[in-house]
């Protein structure tokens, strides 16, 4: 099981950052590998992903749920999917805290499971890849938030 726990300082207040994190179009543009999000009901989406992680490449389909939403401070993301190399599961709590300079301290923590848990080398590679993907995603959100008009 992969553990995620990181902070990202974003040069925009939470009320500008939070809507980006809830917008399917922004999520598709910003999350590496996320191809489609079709809303099934409020906060629940059918998703398609294409992963390029060695040993885990392929098309994955599943469900993404955004719940426990407290605008503009926190939400919980749950992702479950299936593909050619096994199942994907990720549970992530995202918290946005305002700083005195008008910035946002975005903190995310949670866990993920990709495929077969018995191969420790594969899990190390996947854990590193998972952290890189989340880092790229939150960097893309930060860049977009900085470009928004005040």
C-alpha positions in Angstrom: 0.0 0.0 0.0 1.3 3.4 -0.9 1.1 6.3 1.5 0.7 9.9 0.4 1.4 12.9 2.7 2.6 16.2 1.2 2.1 19.9 1.2 2.0 22.3 -1.8 2.0 26.1 -1.4 -0.1 27.7 -4.0 0.1 31.4 -4.8 -3.6 32.0 -4.7 -6.2 32.0 -1.9 -8.3 28.9 -1.2 -11.5 30.4 -2.7 -9.6 30.5 -6.1 -7.9 27.1 -5.8 -10.9 25.1 -4.5 -13.2 25.5 -7.5 -10.4 24.2 -9.8 -10.1 21.0 -7.7 -13.9 20.4 -8.2 -14.1 21.1 -11.9 -14.1 18.0 -14.1 -12.7 19.9 -17.2 -9.8 21.2 -15.0 -9.2 17.7 -13.5 -9.0 16.1 -17.0 -6.5 18.7 -18.2 -4.4 18.6 -15.0 -4.4 15.0 -13.8 -1.8 12.9 -15.8 -3.6 9.9 -17.4 -7.2 11.0 -16.7 -9.1 10.9 -20.0 -12.8 11.3 -19.2 -15.1 12.1 -16.3 -18.8 11.5 -16.8 -21.0 12.7 -13.9 -23.3 9.8 -12.7 -24.8 11.8 -9.8 -23.5 14.8 -7.8 -19.9 14.2 -6.8 -19.7 10.7 -8.5 -18.0 10.3 -11.9 -17.4 7.4 -14.2 -13.7 7.8 -15.2 -11.3 6.5 -17.8 -7.6 6.6 -17.3 -4.6 5.7 -19.4 -1.6 4.8 -17.3 1.9 4.7 -18.6 3.6 3.4 -15.5 6.0 0.5 -16.3 4.3 -2.8 -15.4 1.0 -1.0 -15.1 0.4 0.4 -18.5 -3.1 0.4 -20.0 -6.6 1.6 -20.0 -8.4 1.7 -16.7 -12.1 2.3 -16.0 -13.7 3.1 -12.7 -15.4 5.6 -10.4 -14.2 8.8 -8.8 -16.1 10.1 -5.9 -15.6 13.7 -4.4 -17.3 13.8 -1.1 -17.1 15.3 2.5 -16.9 18.6 0.7 -16.5 21.7 2.8 -16.1 24.7 0.4 -13.3 26.1 0.2 -11.4 24.1 2.8 -11.5 20.3 2.3 -12.8 17.3 0.4 -12.2 13.6 0.1 -11.4 11.9 -3.2 -12.0 8.2 -3.6 -10.9 6.5 -6.8 -11.5 2.8 -7.7 -10.9 1.2 -11.0 -10.0 -1.9 -13.0 -7.6 -2.5 -15.9 -5.4 -5.0 -17.6 -2.9 -5.1 -14.7 -5.3 -5.2 -11.8 -7.2 -2.9 -9.6 -6.6 0.7 -8.6 -7.7 2.2 -5.3 -6.9 5.6 -3.9 -8.3 7.5 -0.9 -7.1 11.0 -0.5 -8.0 13.8 2.0 -7.3 17.3 0.6 -7.2 20.3 2.9 -6.7 23.9 1.9 -5.6 26.4 4.6 -5.3 30.1 4.0 -1.9 31.8 4.8 -1.5 35.4 5.7 0.1 36.3 2.3 -3.1 35.2 0.4 -1.6 31.8 -0.4 -3.0 28.4 0.1 -1.3 25.6 1.9 -2.7 22.5 0.1 -2.1 19.4 2.2 -3.0 15.9 0.8 -2.7 12.6 2.6 -4.1 9.2 2.0 -3.3 5.8 0.5 -3.3 3.9 -2.7 -3.2 0.4 -3.9 -2.3 -0.6 -7.5 -2.5 -4.2 -8.6 -0.8 -7.0 -6.9 0.5 -6.1 -3.4 2.8 -9.1 -3.1 5.6 -7.7 -5.3 7.5 -5.2 -3.2 9.7 -3.9 -6.1 6.6 -3.2 -8.2 5.0 -1.5 -5.2 8.1 0.8 -4.7 8.0 1.8 -8.4 4.3 2.4 -8.2 4.6 4.4 -5.0 7.2 6.7 -6.6 5.0 7.0 -9.7 2.0 7.8 -7.6 3.8 10.6 -5.8 5.1 12.0 -9.1 1.6 11.9 -10.6 0.0 13.7 -7.6 2.9 16.2 -7.6 2.3 17.0 -11.3 -1.4 17.3 -10.7 -1.1 19.8 -7.9 1.6 21.7 -9.7 -0.8 22.1 -12.7 -3.5 23.3 -10.3 -1.1 25.8 -8.8 0.0 27.1 -12.2 -3.7 27.5 -13.3 -4.6 29.3 -10.0 -1.8 31.8 -10.4 -3.1 32.7 -13.9 -6.6 33.3 -12.8 -7.7 37.0 -12.5 -7.9 38.2 -9.0 
